[in-house]
Structure formats: C-alpha cells, structure tokens
Amino acid sequence: MPERFDLTVVGGGPGGYVAAIRAAQLGLKVVLIERHKLGGVCLNEGCIPTKALLASAEFLENLGRAGEYGIEVRDFRADLPAVFARKDAIVARLRSGVERLLKKRAIVLVNGEGALLEPGVVRVREAAGERLLESSSVILATGSTPIVPPVFGYDGKRVITSAEALSMEDLPESLIVIGTGAIGCEFAGFYAAMGVDVVLLEMLPEILPGEDASVVRLLKNALKKRGVDIRTGTRVESITPEGTSVRAELSDGDSIEAAVALLAMGRKPAVEDEWLIESGIEIKSGAVVVNDRMETSLEGVYAIGDLVGGWLLAHVASREGIVAASCAAGHGFSMDYRAVPRCTFTHPEIASVGITEVEAAERDLKIDVGRFPFSASGKALAGGETSGFVKVMAESDSGRVVGGVVVGVNASVLIHEIGIAIANNLSAEDIAAVIHAHPTLSESVMEAAEGVLGVAIHAA
C-alpha cells in the first residue's frame, strides 16, 4: 500500500527543504525526498562552502595589509588542509541544523531517489528497495547540473567543476578558469589569493555578463591586481590532458597550459531525467514550465528552483518554495521577481537589484541616477575599504526606485535596502527621508538616493 501524505517534496535543496518546512507550518503532512545530502548544491557544493573559502582568502589578504592599519604581522601563511577543514565543519553544522528543523516540524525525511510517476504519485528508490508515496500535491525541486561541454574532456581530476574544486587536497600551481559569471570570478579570486597562477577566460566581450559596466571595470582591476590574467572575447575550442597538465586551445589561435582547468560556465535545469520526461510535464527551452504560482502543466504538481530556469539562485528557489507550499496549502500566493538581489562574493563584493541602466534604455524608461562613492564615506575610510560605490536608479516621472548597484565592502548587505524600496514601490525620496546612523556604510545608500534628487550632501 502506498504511504499517504498531504505533500511530497522531491529534492532537499534550498527550495525543497524550505517548501517542506513552510508546508508543515501551514498544517500539511509532508514527506521530503533527498537522494544525496540535505541542502543541495548550495549548502554542500556551492554557496556556503565557497563563501567559507573566500572568507579565509580575504582574511589572508587582510593580514598582508595589516601595515596599513598600524599593525605588524610577520611569517603568516595559508594552511590549506585547515582552510578546507573549516569549510567542511561549517557545511556539516548547517546541514545538521536543517535536519533539526525538519524533525521539529515532523517532516518525514526519505533518503532516496524520487520520481514522479503521475500527479500525486512518487516512486522512491532507496537502498532497501522501492516504495510508493501518494499525496494531494507534489513539489519538484530537483535542481540543476553543471554545463560541461563534451569537448572539454571533463574527468574530475585535471578538468573539474566547482564540486571538485571544493574538495582539493592540494593547490594546483596553475589554473585555467573557463567562464566569468559569479562562480568563475569567485574561484579565480580565491585561488589567486592563495598564490595560484590563474587565467580567466570569457568568450563574451566582458566578464560578469549583464552587470553594470562600472562594476565590471572595478572587479577587473581588482582581479588583475591579484595577478589574474583575464582574457575576454576568447572562446575555448578544446581542452586536452597532457601528462600532468591540461592544454586549452583558444579561438585566437593561442593555447594555454595549466595544472588544472575549472569549468565554470554555469548550470542548467536537470530536465533530462527519464522520469520527468515520461511524466508528460511541459518542458520548454530546457526548463519546466510554470505559472506565477509555480504550478506545472500537471494538476497538483509544482516545480521550483533551478528546475524552472530563470534565476538559478538559492534565495529565489527558497521564495519559490514558499509560494508553491503556500499554494499547495490553499493560500493565494504568487511570485514577484522585480526585486531579486544578485550578489557576487568577490573582493570587492558586487550586488545589484532591479533593472540596470542598459535595461532601462532598452525599455525607453527615463530614469534619474544617484551615485555615492565609498571614498567619500567616513566609515569606509576608517575601515580602509574605500573601493566601490552605491548607485540608485529611479523613474524620472514617479521617482519610484527601479534598480540599484552596490560594489565594495558589505555590498551583499547594503543592496537589500534598495530591494525593499523596489518591492514596495518606494521612491528615492522615501529612502532619503530615513535617518541613517553615522558613521555607517548604509549612509551611502541614503546619499545615493539624495543624489537621485540632486541634493546629496557629501557627494562632490
């Protein structure tokens, strides 16, 4: 006899486990199926472990700058096994925390591979065999897979993805990073800080495609200062293992040799599973099709996170999970993507939300822009972190905030004030009218908002 639940969630990443918890909070009997580790790629092979490594790299770089603060530090070095052990401990702690949250909400956790057979029926393959689960609703949250072109000779040793990069026992002497999105730029910065010779390759004209041009210039300069060799407008034709190294043949006729090549060209929705195709669910442009309630073409079946394409970001998956779970429980929720923060945890950090100036121009939307540099911030000067700025964009007619960019220290924190303004249709004047504590970096957001109005106090 199939086991009966109100909701079955397939996939325990940041979309799936959040959906399960919200559904349980709303009174549903929930089962969560995860075939690997709770937390998915984000917690185990992505967001969290990379940030732990980047924190170690930043600390190492700050030790090298200690003299700027009047502090003398000698004979320091990176202990790579300790750096990676710290990363593993953080991941394990967070994963156990998720397990406790599920247990607290009486969510049944099944370790196995789930497959949708038909609406409301999921087959689970476990070590002990198979079983069927029935439920009124199903949420599919099976994530994405790395983009790995066959011609690049991926072997998990010399040609690797971020998963292998996070479990290296030794640093390579040299590294080729292919792809300059957030993953590629973050890893390039980490390995360069650790003393590795890094070449960063991008087939498009600029790194961080789609980001603000002034942000890109700042990051390029910062990476070059760390010794990263950046080559844009350059396509990789092939990667070939040669002894203990790899050779990349480039579109300009050049070739590069390094100990390891890291494929960082992004990820794609995991829609190639046979069960997903056989279920009859609508798939378009390589992603599961959903409406703004995260409902698929099958009644009672929802899909969230990387599986539906669009924003392949953990925090978007979590919000989509909350929407899907709420709808499955009978509540009228829908997704709103207007204020999705995008963060790249390089040094300096980069964060943006809403539309860019280029997108505004493409929409023939007239905007006013206010910008405030951290070089004019007392807090940034005191902290020795003056590289970067805050930019706020608002509609010329209404004054409503439509976009923002922050680059520099704590950019991933500061961006949310602008995001709240966008989500709540606030104006630049609304931000400027809020008293901001002094001295803080947050004052820069206020000053940028004042800049929109033409009344910034401390901007030259």
C-alpha positions as CSV (number, residue, x, y, z in Angstrom):
1,M,0.0,0.0,0.0
2,P,1.3,3.4,-0.9
3,E,2.0,5.8,2.0
4,R,-0.2,8.8,2.1
5,F,0.8,12.4,2.7
6,D,-0.6,15.9,2.0
7,L,2.5,17.0,0.2
8,T,5.6,15.2,-1.3
9,V,8.7,17.3,-2.0
10,V,11.3,15.8,-4.3
11,G,14.7,17.5,-3.6
12,G,16.1,18.8,-0.4
13,G,18.0,21.9,-1.6
14,P,17.2,25.5,-0.5
15,G,14.0,25.3,-2.5
16,G,12.8,21.9,-1.4
17,Y,13.5,21.9,2.3
18,V,12.2,25.5,2.7
19,A,9.0,24.4,0.9
20,A,8.7,21.4,3.2
21,I,9.0,23.5,6.3
22,R,6.6,26.1,5.2
23,A,4.0,23.5,4.2
24,A,4.4,21.9,7.6
25,Q,4.0,25.3,9.3
26,L,0.7,25.5,7.4
27,G,-0.5,22.2,8.8
28,L,0.3,19.8,6.0
29,K,1.7,16.3,6.5
30,V,4.9,16.4,4.5
31,V,7.5,14.0,3.2
32,L,10.8,15.2,1.8
33,I,12.9,13.1,-0.5
34,E,16.6,13.7,-1.0
35,R,19.0,11.4,-2.8
36,H,22.2,12.9,-1.7
37,K,22.7,15.5,1.1
38,L,20.3,17.9,2.6
39,G,20.8,21.5,1.5
40,G,21.5,20.5,-2.1
41,V,24.3,22.0,-4.2
42,C,24.0,25.4,-2.4
43,L,24.9,24.1,1.0
44,N,27.2,21.3,0.1
45,E,28.9,22.2,-3.2
46,G,28.1,25.9,-3.8
47,C,27.1,28.9,-1.9
48,I,28.2,28.0,1.6
49,P,31.5,26.2,1.0
50,T,32.7,28.8,-1.5
51,K,31.9,31.6,0.9
52,A,33.9,29.8,3.7
53,L,36.9,29.5,1.4
54,L,36.5,33.1,0.3
55,A,36.4,34.2,3.9
56,S,39.8,32.5,4.5
57,A,41.2,34.1,1.4
58,E,40.0,37.6,2.4
59,F,41.5,37.1,5.9
60,L,44.8,36.1,4.4
61,E,44.8,39.2,2.2
62,N,43.9,41.4,5.1
63,L,46.9,40.1,7.0
64,G,49.0,41.3,4.1
65,R,47.5,44.8,4.5
66,A,48.0,44.9,8.3
67,G,50.7,47.6,7.9
68,E,48.0,50.0,6.6
69,Y,46.3,49.8,10.0
70,G,49.4,50.3,12.0
71,I,49.7,46.6,12.8
72,E,52.9,44.5,12.3
73,V,52.3,40.9,11.3
74,R,55.1,38.5,10.3
75,D,55.5,35.0,9.0
76,F,51.9,34.1,8.1
77,R,50.8,31.6,5.6
78,A,47.7,29.6,4.5
79,D,47.3,26.1,5.9
80,L,45.2,24.6,3.1
81,P,44.0,21.5,5.0
82,A,42.9,23.7,7.8
83,V,41.1,26.0,5.4
84,F,39.2,23.2,3.8
85,A,38.5,21.5,7.2
86,R,36.9,24.8,8.4
87,K,34.8,24.8,5.3
88,D,33.7,21.2,5.9
89,A,32.8,21.9,9.5
90,I,30.6,24.9,8.6
91,V,28.8,22.8,5.9
92,A,28.2,19.9,8.4
93,R,26.9,22.3,11.1
94,L,24.4,23.9,8.7
95,R,23.3,20.6,7.3
96,S,22.6,19.2,10.8
97,G,20.7,22.4,11.5
98,V,18.4,21.7,8.6
99,E,17.9,18.2,9.8
100,R,16.8,19.5,13.2
101,L,14.4,21.9,11.6
102,L,12.7,19.1,9.6
103,K,12.5,16.9,12.7
104,K,11.0,19.8,14.7
105,R,8.2,20.1,12.1
106,A,7.6,16.3,12.0
107,I,8.6,16.2,8.3
108,V,9.4,12.7,7.1
109,L,12.8,12.6,5.5
110,V,13.5,9.8,3.0
111,N,17.0,9.2,1.7
112,G,16.5,8.0,-1.9
113,E,15.8,8.9,-5.5
114,G,12.3,10.2,-6.1
115,A,10.5,10.0,-9.4
116,L,7.1,11.4,-10.4
117,L,5.0,8.6,-11.9
118,E,1.8,10.6,-12.3
119,P,0.2,13.5,-10.5
120,G,0.1,12.7,-6.7
121,V,2.2,9.5,-7.1
122,V,6.0,9.4,-6.4
123,R,8.2,6.4,-6.6
124,V,11.2,6.3,-4.2
125,R,14.3,4.1,-4.8
126,E,16.2,3.5,-1.6
127,A,19.0,1.2,-0.6
128,A,16.4,-1.2,0.8
129,G,14.2,-1.2,-2.3
130,E,11.3,0.8,-3.8
131,R,8.2,2.3,-2.3
132,L,5.3,4.5,-3.5
133,L,4.2,7.7,-1.9
134,E,0.8,9.3,-2.6
135,S,-0.1,12.9,-1.8
136,S,-2.5,15.6,-2.9
137,S,0.3,17.8,-4.1
138,V,3.9,17.3,-5.3
139,I,6.7,19.9,-5.4
140,L,9.6,19.1,-7.7
141,A,12.9,20.7,-6.6
142,T,15.5,18.5,-8.3
143,G,17.8,21.4,-9.2
144,S,20.4,21.7,-11.9
145,T,23.6,20.2,-13.3
146,P,26.9,21.9,-14.3
147,I,27.3,22.8,-18.0
148,V,30.1,20.6,-19.2
149,P,30.7,20.5,-23.0
150,P,31.9,17.1,-24.1
151,V,34.9,18.6,-26.0
152,F,36.4,19.8,-22.7
153,G,37.3,16.3,-21.5
154,Y,35.9,16.6,-18.0
155,D,37.4,13.9,-15.8
156,G,37.0,15.3,-12.3
157,K,40.8,15.4,-11.8
158,R,42.5,17.8,-14.2
159,V,39.4,19.1,-15.8
160,I,37.0,19.8,-13.0
161,T,33.8,21.6,-11.9
162,S,33.2,23.6,-8.7
163,A,32.3,20.3,-6.9
164,E,35.9,19.0,-7.3
165,A,37.4,22.4,-6.7
166,L,35.8,22.4,-3.2
167,S,37.5,19.1,-2.2
168,M,41.0,19.6,-3.5
169,E,43.7,18.2,-1.2
170,D,46.5,20.4,-2.7
171,L,46.6,23.7,-4.5
172,P,47.4,23.4,-8.2
173,E,50.4,25.5,-9.3
174,S,48.3,27.0,-12.1
175,L,44.6,27.1,-13.0
176,I,42.5,27.9,-16.1
177,V,39.0,29.1,-15.2
178,I,36.6,29.0,-18.1
179,G,33.6,31.2,-17.5
180,T,33.3,34.6,-15.7
181,G,30.0,34.5,-14.0
182,A,29.8,34.6,-10.2
183,I,31.3,31.1,-9.9
184,G,34.2,31.7,-12.2
185,C,35.1,35.1,-10.7
186,E,34.8,33.9,-7.1
187,F,37.1,30.9,-7.7
188,A,39.6,33.0,-9.7
189,G,39.8,35.4,-6.7
190,F,40.2,32.6,-4.2
191,Y,43.0,30.7,-6.0
192,A,44.8,33.9,-6.9
193,A,44.8,34.9,-3.2
194,M,46.2,31.5,-2.3
195,G,49.2,32.1,-4.7
196,V,48.0,30.1,-7.7
197,D,48.6,31.4,-11.2
198,V,45.2,32.0,-12.7
199,V,44.0,32.6,-16.2
200,L,40.3,33.6,-16.5
201,L,38.7,33.1,-19.9
202,E,35.4,34.5,-21.2
203,M,34.0,34.1,-24.8
204,L,31.9,37.3,-24.4
205,P,33.3,40.8,-24.6
206,E,33.3,41.3,-20.8
207,I,33.4,39.4,-17.5
208,L,30.3,39.2,-15.4
209,P,28.0,39.4,-18.4
210,G,24.9,41.6,-17.8
211,E,26.4,43.5,-14.9
212,D,26.9,47.3,-14.7
213,A,29.9,48.4,-16.8
214,S,31.4,50.5,-14.0
215,V,31.2,47.4,-11.7
216,V,32.9,45.2,-14.2
217,R,35.8,47.7,-14.6
218,L,36.3,47.8,-10.8
219,L,36.3,44.0,-10.5
220,K,38.7,43.5,-13.5
221,N,41.2,45.9,-11.9
222,A,40.9,44.1,-8.6
223,L,41.5,40.7,-10.1
224,K,44.4,41.9,-12.3
225,K,45.9,43.4,-9.1
226,R,45.9,39.9,-7.6
227,G,47.7,38.6,-10.7
228,V,44.8,37.1,-12.6
229,D,45.3,37.0,-16.4
230,I,41.9,38.0,-17.8
231,R,41.1,37.2,-21.4
232,T,37.7,38.2,-22.8
233,G,36.3,37.7,-26.3
234,T,38.1,34.4,-26.3
235,R,36.4,31.0,-26.9
236,V,37.9,27.8,-25.7
237,E,37.9,25.3,-28.6
238,S,39.1,22.2,-26.7
239,I,40.9,21.1,-23.6
240,T,43.4,18.2,-23.8
241,P,45.2,16.4,-21.0
242,E,49.0,16.4,-21.5
243,G,50.9,14.4,-18.9
244,T,50.2,16.0,-15.5
245,S,48.7,19.1,-17.0
246,V,46.0,20.3,-19.5
247,R,46.2,22.4,-22.6
248,A,43.4,24.7,-23.7
249,E,43.2,25.6,-27.4
250,L,41.7,29.1,-27.9
251,S,39.8,30.7,-30.7
252,D,42.5,33.3,-31.4
253,G,45.0,30.5,-32.2
254,D,46.8,30.7,-28.9
255,S,47.0,27.8,-26.4
256,I,47.4,27.8,-22.6
257,E,48.8,25.1,-20.4
258,A,48.0,24.7,-16.7
259,A,47.8,22.1,-14.0
260,V,44.0,22.2,-13.8
261,A,41.1,23.6,-15.8
262,L,38.0,24.6,-13.9
263,L,34.7,24.6,-15.9
264,A,32.6,27.5,-14.6
265,M,30.2,28.1,-17.4
266,G,27.1,28.0,-15.3
267,R,24.4,25.4,-14.7
268,K,21.3,24.1,-16.5
269,P,18.0,22.7,-15.2
270,A,18.1,19.0,-14.5
271,V,15.3,18.1,-17.0
272,E,17.0,15.2,-18.7
273,D,15.8,12.6,-16.1
274,E,13.8,9.9,-17.9
275,W,11.0,10.0,-15.3
276,L,10.5,13.7,-15.7
277,I,10.1,13.4,-19.5
278,E,7.8,10.4,-19.2
279,S,5.6,12.2,-16.7
280,G,4.3,14.4,-19.5
281,I,5.2,17.6,-17.7
282,E,5.6,20.6,-20.1
283,I,9.3,21.4,-20.7
284,K,10.3,24.4,-22.8
285,S,13.8,25.8,-23.6
286,G,15.4,23.3,-21.3
287,A,13.3,24.1,-18.2
288,V,10.0,23.0,-16.6
289,V,7.2,25.4,-17.5
290,V,5.4,27.0,-14.5
291,N,3.0,29.9,-13.9
292,D,3.4,32.6,-11.2
293,R,2.0,30.2,-8.6
294,M,4.8,27.7,-9.5
295,E,2.2,25.3,-10.9
296,T,3.3,23.0,-13.8
297,S,1.1,21.7,-16.6
298,L,0.1,18.7,-14.4
299,E,-2.6,19.4,-11.8
300,G,-1.3,19.4,-8.3
301,V,2.3,19.3,-9.4
302,Y,4.6,22.3,-8.7
303,A,8.2,22.9,-9.7
304,I,10.6,25.4,-8.2
305,G,14.3,26.4,-8.1
306,D,16.8,25.7,-10.8
307,L,14.5,23.2,-12.4
308,V,12.3,26.0,-13.8
309,G,15.3,28.1,-15.2
310,G,15.4,31.8,-14.9
311,W,17.1,32.9,-11.8
312,L,19.4,30.0,-10.8
313,L,19.9,31.4,-7.3
314,A,19.3,29.7,-3.9
315,H,17.3,32.6,-2.4
316,V,15.0,32.6,-5.5
317,A,14.5,28.9,-5.0
318,S,13.6,29.4,-1.4
319,R,11.0,32.0,-2.2
320,E,9.5,29.9,-5.0
321,G,9.3,27.0,-2.5
322,I,7.4,29.2,-0.1
323,V,5.0,30.2,-2.9
324,A,4.5,26.6,-4.0
325,A,4.0,25.3,-0.5
326,S,1.5,28.1,0.3
327,C,-0.5,27.4,-2.9
328,A,-0.5,23.7,-2.1
329,A,-2.0,24.6,1.3
330,G,-4.7,26.6,-0.3
331,H,-3.3,30.1,0.0
332,G,-3.2,32.6,-2.8
333,F,0.5,33.4,-3.3
334,S,2.4,34.3,-6.5
335,M,6.0,35.0,-7.4
336,D,7.3,38.6,-7.9
337,Y,10.8,38.7,-9.5
338,R,11.1,42.6,-9.6
339,A,13.5,42.8,-6.6
340,V,15.8,39.8,-6.8
341,P,19.2,40.6,-5.4
342,R,22.2,39.3,-7.4
343,C,25.4,39.0,-5.4
344,T,28.9,38.1,-6.4
345,F,31.2,37.5,-3.5
346,T,34.5,38.6,-5.0
347,H,36.7,41.2,-3.4
348,P,35.2,43.8,-3.8
349,E,31.8,42.3,-3.4
350,I,29.2,43.1,-6.1
351,A,25.4,43.3,-5.7
352,S,22.6,44.5,-7.8
353,V,18.8,44.5,-7.8
354,G,16.1,45.5,-10.2
355,I,16.9,46.7,-13.7
356,T,20.2,48.1,-15.0
357,E,20.7,51.3,-16.8
358,V,21.1,49.3,-20.1
359,E,17.7,47.6,-19.5
360,A,16.1,51.0,-18.7
361,A,17.4,52.3,-22.0
362,E,16.1,49.2,-23.9
363,R,12.7,49.8,-22.4
364,D,12.7,53.5,-23.2
365,L,12.3,54.1,-19.5
366,K,13.6,57.5,-18.4
367,I,15.5,57.3,-15.1
368,D,17.5,59.5,-12.8
369,V,20.6,58.1,-11.3
370,G,22.3,58.9,-8.0
371,R,25.7,57.6,-7.1
372,F,27.8,57.9,-4.0
373,P,31.5,56.7,-3.8
374,F,32.8,54.9,-0.7
375,S,35.9,57.1,-1.0
376,A,33.6,59.9,0.5
377,S,32.3,57.7,3.3
378,G,33.8,58.2,6.8
379,K,33.1,54.6,7.8
380,A,34.7,53.2,4.6
381,L,37.8,55.4,5.1
382,A,38.1,54.4,8.8
383,G,37.8,50.7,7.8
384,G,40.3,51.0,5.0
385,E,37.8,49.9,2.3
386,T,37.2,52.8,0.0
387,S,36.9,51.0,-3.3
388,G,33.4,51.0,-4.6
389,F,30.1,52.9,-4.7
390,V,26.4,52.8,-4.3
391,K,24.1,53.6,-7.3
392,V,20.3,54.1,-7.0
393,M,18.1,54.4,-10.1
394,A,14.5,55.8,-10.1
395,E,11.9,56.6,-12.7
396,S,12.1,60.2,-13.7
397,D,8.4,60.7,-13.7
398,S,7.3,59.0,-10.5
399,G,10.6,58.9,-8.5
400,R,9.9,55.2,-7.9
401,V,13.1,53.2,-7.3
402,V,13.6,50.6,-10.1
403,G,17.2,49.5,-9.6
404,G,20.4,49.7,-7.7
405,V,24.0,48.6,-7.6
406,V,26.5,48.3,-4.8
407,V,30.1,47.4,-5.2
408,G,32.5,47.3,-2.3
409,V,32.6,46.1,1.3
410,N,29.3,44.7,2.5
411,A,27.6,45.1,-0.9
412,S,25.6,42.0,-0.3
413,V,24.2,43.5,2.9
414,L,23.6,47.0,1.6
415,I,21.7,46.0,-1.5
416,H,18.6,44.9,0.4
417,E,17.6,48.4,1.4
418,I,17.3,49.2,-2.3
419,G,15.5,45.9,-2.9
420,I,12.9,46.7,-0.2
421,A,12.3,50.0,-1.9
422,I,11.7,48.3,-5.2
423,A,9.4,45.6,-3.8
424,N,7.3,48.2,-2.0
425,N,7.2,50.8,-4.8
426,L,9.0,53.3,-2.7
427,S,10.7,56.4,-4.1
428,A,14.2,57.7,-3.8
429,E,12.8,60.4,-1.6
430,D,11.4,57.7,0.8
431,I,14.9,56.3,1.2
432,A,16.5,59.8,1.6
433,A,13.9,60.7,4.3
434,V,15.0,57.8,6.6
435,I,17.6,58.9,9.2
436,H,20.7,56.7,8.7
437,A,23.1,56.1,11.6
438,H,26.5,57.8,11.4
439,P,29.2,56.7,10.7
440,T,27.9,53.7,8.7
441,L,28.2,52.3,5.1
442,S,24.4,52.5,5.0
443,E,24.6,56.3,4.8
444,S,26.0,55.7,1.3
445,V,22.6,54.4,0.2
446,M,20.9,57.5,1.6
447,E,23.4,59.7,-0.1
448,A,22.9,57.9,-3.4
449,A,19.1,58.3,-3.1
450,E,19.7,62.0,-2.4
451,G,21.8,62.1,-5.5
452,V,18.8,61.0,-7.5
453,L,17.0,64.1,-6.2
454,G,20.1,66.3,-6.8
455,V,20.6,67.1,-3.1
456,A,23.3,64.7,-1.9
457,I,25.2,66.3,0.9
458,H,28.6,64.7,0.8
459,A,29.0,63.9,-2.9
460,A,31.4,66.2,-4.7
